[in-house]
Amino acid sequence: MALLKVIEIMASSEKSWEDAARAAVKTAAKTVKGIRSAYVQDMSAVVKDNNITEFRVNVKISFEVMN
């Protein structure tokens, strides 16, 4: 039986929500090994002058702690 842990990361991108989610996983992977899944919990955007300037995501990342 595997033991998993979940961390929450907020990330942003000027391109898209998908790119922001990729940035969250890439950031987590710098210090976390064995990432199993990424669940996008929330999405939001910053709007300036009627244009979206930044996409933001709140991602829950699960990884294996012990097998």
SVG drawing of the C-alpha trace seen along z (x, -y; Angstrom):
<svg xmlns="http://www.w3.org/2000/svg" viewBox="-14 -50 28 52">
<polyline fill="none" stroke="black" stroke-width="0.4" points="0.0,0.0 1.3,-3.4 1.2,-6.5 0.4,-9.7 0.7,-13.3 -1.1,-16.3 0.3,-19.8 -1.4,-22.9 0.4,-25.3 -0.8,-28.5 0.7,-29.4 0.2,-31.9 0.8,-32.4 0.3,-35.1 -0.6,-32.5 -3.3,-30.1 -4.7,-28.2 -3.1,-25.0 0.3,-26.8 -0.2,-27.9 -1.0,-24.3 2.2,-23.1 4.1,-25.8 2.7,-24.5 3.8,-20.9 7.2,-22.1 7.8,-24.1 6.7,-21.3 9.0,-18.8 12.0,-20.8 11.6,-19.6 9.1,-16.8 9.7,-13.4 7.1,-10.8 4.3,-13.2 1.3,-11.1 -1.4,-13.7 -2.4,-17.3 -5.9,-18.5 -6.8,-22.0 -9.1,-23.2 -9.7,-26.8 -9.0,-29.1 -9.1,-32.8 -7.9,-35.6 -6.6,-39.2 -8.3,-41.7 -6.9,-45.0 -8.5,-47.3 -11.1,-44.7 -8.3,-42.1 -7.1,-39.1 -3.5,-39.7 -2.8,-36.8 -4.3,-33.3 -4.1,-31.8 -4.7,-28.3 -4.8,-26.7 -3.5,-23.1 -3.5,-20.2 -0.5,-17.9 -0.3,-14.4 2.9,-12.4 4.1,-9.2 5.8,-9.4 6.2,-5.7 5.5,-2.5"/>
</svg>
